[in-house]
Amino acid sequence: MTTTEKIANAKKRIDELERLIKYWNDSDHDEPKIVNFSRNIENKVA
């Protein structure tokens, strides 16, 4: 994995964490919420 790929993956994780923080801090609504995250799983053979 190249440095560019590592940075891109880190940015994706940061975005997911920011969405989770916003979800947890959003106490204005009492109805149940669903947070959808896209998952991209790659199978790599070494």
Stockholm file with secondary structure:
# STOCKHOLM 1.0

chainA/1-46         MTTTEKIANAKKRIDELERLIKYWNDSDHDEPKIVNFSRNIENKVA
#=GR chainA/1-46 SS CCHHHHHHHHHHHHHHHHHHHHHHHCCSCCSCCCCCCCCCCCCCCC
#=GC SS_cons        CCHHHHHHHHHHHHHHHHHHHHHHHCCSCCSCCCCCCCCCCCCCCC
//
